[in-house]
Amino acid sequence: MAPSQPQSSVLVTGAAGFIGSRIVESCNERGIPVISVDKLAFFGTRSEHQGVQFCQTVDFESLFPWLEAEKPHISSIVHMGACTDTFELNEAYLKKVNLDFSQQLWNYATEKQIPMVYASSAATYGEGELGYDDDEGLIPRLKPLNPYGESKRLFDLWVLEQEKKKLTPPNWAGFKFFNVYGFGERHKGRMASVVLHAFDQIRKDGKVKLFRSHNPKFEDGYQCRDFISVSDVVNVLEFAIERPIRRGIYNLGTGKARPFVDLVHAVFKTLGQESHIEYIDTPAALRERYQYFTEAKMDRLKQAGYSENFLSLEAGVEEYVRRLL
């Protein structure tokens, strides 16, 4: 009798992070083995990891020597690992973590012919001068407002150049995440979503502080974002791998911009409290890099076959806050 083949695993980078840990949790629920890649110190030290099984962990610094030595059976790669701090100004560090590492992983997926999905970002759109259309022909003209967004844009461009050379995984997709919120982001600190900050402020002070608008086109609190639940993000990434999506860089939002006041009201409502909002000045250093409106154009993902409805902001916030409680 021929020896049985070992079961293939999904390799998830950023597995101890916000979206990565939710992907691992989903794989746990479906009985899919995972190779979890991140800084080893991050595993098991975060409250949101309770109940998540990280059976095989690998430090991201030693990933490629480990892959060479172990030669694991990998069915797909979900690349979420990155520095996501929009305040990070060290371009050399961002190049190493967000660009060079991603290129190495892409080359590995190409050599081994492993399907791959990866996280791009809506930060690539900058102020939205060209809109929020995921037409790949627009990527060279986009002007991100910070080095983080530029690092993501540069990888998107590099991927498209690799495709011209026919150097790609068998199936691949990049996703420009808009404003993702949901359980598992507390470790992000100041970069966590306004949902978590609002939850903490209400529990502590009974009120929420929001940035005042410094743009005459927007009233205070009516700066708009395309907020998407991490539950929907995980569903799309699983769809992209399993259907699969053949190739492309896609927006990932709900397609509907909502003001911050709506989000905050939803948190107050779930907590059973009257809304109390206080407006404070946006820090001067942030104002020139501040996006007042983002809204994903979602036509291409629908054309690729994704037909599920996204959670409304109210439903997503309620789901998140109840899990926090």
N, C-alpha and C positions, 0 to 999 in steps of 0.2 A: 504493500500500500504506500502511495506517495505521501510524504510528510505534508501536513496541512500548512497552508500559508498563514503567517501571523496576521492578525487583524490590522487593517490600516488605520492610522490616526489622522486627525485634523491637527495641523500645526497652527497655533494661535500666538501671534506676537502681541505684546502689551496685555498679556493674559491676566495680570494682576491689576490692571487698570479698570476704568469705568466700563467701557463697551466690551473690552476683552473678557472681563470676568463674567459678564452676562452671557456672552457666547459660550464660555466654558460651562456655565450653569445650564444652558439650553442643551448642550451636548451631553452633559450628565443625565439630564432627564430623558434623552433619547437613546442612551446607552452607547454613545459614540466615544471612543478613546481620544484623548487630547494630549498633545505635547504642548505644554504651557511655557512660553518664553517671556522672560521679563528679568528685572533685577531680583535675585533670589531673596533679598531682604524684604521685598514687598509681599511675598506670599505668606498668607496666614497671619499677617499683622494688622489687617484692616477689618473693621467690624462688618463691612458688607460682604466679606468672604465667608461668613458663617453659613455652613451648609454646602458650600461649593467644594467639589473634590478636585484638587490639583494632583493627579496621580503621577504624572511625569513632568518634572520641572527642569528647565534649562536656563542658565544665566545668559542673557542676550549677548554679553561680551564674548562668550565662548561658544556661541551657537554654531558657527561654521566649522570650527574644528570638531565639535561634537557630531555634527551631521556627517562629516567625513569619516569619523571613527566608527560611529554606530550604524550608519546606513539604514535608518528607520524606514518602514513602509508608511508613506504619507499619501493620503487620498486627496488632500486639498490644503491650501495655505490661506489663512485669514490674517492679514497683516494690519494690525491696529496699533502697533508700537510706534511711538513718536513723542517728541517734546511738543505738547499742545499749548504751551504758555504763550499767549499772544503778546505778553510783555517782554519775552526773552529777546534780547538784542544782540546776543553773541552769535554772529552769523557763522563762524567757524564751527561752533558747537552744533548749530542747527543743520549745517551741511553734513556733519559726521552722522548725526542721529537720524535726521529726517530724509536725507538724500542718499548719502553713501551706503548706509545700511540697507535702505530700500532697494537700491540698485543691485547690491549683492544678493539679496533675497530673490529679486526678479530673475537674475541670472541663474540662480540655483533652480528656481521653478521652471525656467526655460530648458536648462540642461536635462533635468529629470522629467520634464513634461508633466508637471503637476499643476492643476488648475489653481488660480490665485485671485483673491479679491483684496483690495487695499483701501485704506482711508485717505481720501483727498480732503478738501475742505472748502466750504463756502467763503472762507477768508481769502481765497484766490480772487474773488470778485471785487475786492476793494470797496469803493464807494458805490459800486453798481452803475458806473457811468455807461456801461454797455449792456445793462440789464442783468438778469440772472438766468440766462439761457445757456444750457450745457452743450451747445454747438461746439464741437471740438476745434473747429476752425477759428474760434474766438480766443482760445487759450493764449496764443502768443501776444495778444493785445491787452490782456488783463493787467491791472495795476494794483496788486495787494497793498494794504495800508501798513503792513508790518513784515518783518523778516520771516516770521512763522508762515504767513500766507504765501510769501514768495518761495519758501522751501517746498511747499506743497505744489505750487505751480510749476516749479522747475522739474519736479519728479514727473508730473503729468506730461510735460513736454518731452522729457527723456523717454518715457514709455512710448509715446507716439513715434518718436524717432526709431526706437527699437522695432516697432511694428513695421515701419517702412523697410527695415533690413530683414524682416521675417524672423526676428528673434523674440518670440513670445511664448508664454505658456500655452497649452492647448485651448484653454478658455481663461479669460481674464476680465476683470471689471474694477474700475476705481469709482469711489463714491464721494461726492462733495457733500459732506455732512453739513447741515444747517445747524440750528440750535438744539442740540440733543440734551434732553433732561431725563432723569429717572434714577431709580435706586442704584447705588453703587458708586456715587461720585464724591462722597464726603472728603476723601483724601485729596481731592483736587484743590481744596482751600478756596482761595479767591476766584479760581477759574471754574468752580462749580456753578451750576445753573442758578438763576434767580429763584427758582422754585425752592431749592434747599435753603438759600439765604433768607427767603421770605418765611419759610417754616421756622427756622431758628429764631429769627427776629420776633415773630409773633409769639412764640413760646416764651421768649425772654422778656419782651417789652410790650407786647400787645399791639405793635404797629410795625410797618415796613417802610424802609427808606428806599426811595427810587431816585435815579438821577433826574435832575431838572433838564428840560430841553434847552439847548443853546442854538437851536435852528428855528427861525420864525415859521417854518412850514409845519412844525409839529408842536402840539400842546404838550405840557408836562405829562409824562406817563404814556404818551401815545406814540413814542418811538416803537417801531414794529419789527418783529422778528418772525421767521418761520420756525416755530417751535415744534420739534418732533420727539415723540417718546422713544426711549431706548428699546422698548418692546417692538416697535415697528422697525427700527433699524436692524435688530437681530433677525426679524422675519425676512427683510429684504436681502440681507447678506446670505441667509440660508437658501433663499430662492435662487440667488445669483450663482451659488455653487451647485445646487442640486438640479436646477432645471436643465441645463445651466444657461447663463447669459454668455454668449459666444465671445464678445469683446466690447469694450467701450468705457468711457468716463461719463458718469451720470450724476445728476443732482439727487440728493436724498433729503427731502423735506416733505411737508404735507402739501405744498402748493398753495397754502393760505397763510398770509401774514396776519399776525395778531398783535395788539398793543400790550405792553407790559402790564398795564392796569388790569386787563382781562385775566392775565395769569395770576396776579396777586389776589384779585377778587376770588378766583377759584380756590386758592390756598385757604383764604379766610373762610370760605363757605364750607370746605371739607372739614375744617377745624371747628365749625359751628360758631364763628365769631363775626361781629360786624367789622367791615373794612375800615382801617385807619392807616392812611398813607401820608408820609412826610417826604417832601422833595428837598434834595440837597444838590449843590452844584457838582457837575461832572468835573473830576480832577483835570486841571489845565493840561497836564501831560497826556491825557487820554483823548482830549477833545478832537484833535486833528486826525485821530485814528478811529473815531467813533462812527459806526454804521447806524444810520437812523431808520433804514428800511431794508429788509431782506425778504425775498419770497422766491422760492424755488419754482422754476418752470419744470413741470414733471411729465411732459408729453413723451419724452424718449423712453423713460422707464416703463411707462404704460405700453408703449409700442413694443418694448422688449418682452412683454407678456405679464408684467406684474399688475394684477387687477384687484388686489385686496384694498379695502378702505383703511385709511389711517385713523387712529384714535383722534377724537376731537381734543382740543386743548383741555377742556373741562374734564373729560373722561380720563385723559392721561395724567393730569395733575391729581385727580382723586385717587387713581390707582397707586401713584407714587407716594402721596402723603399717607395713605392708609398703611402702606408697607413700612414707611418710616415710623409710624405709630406702633 
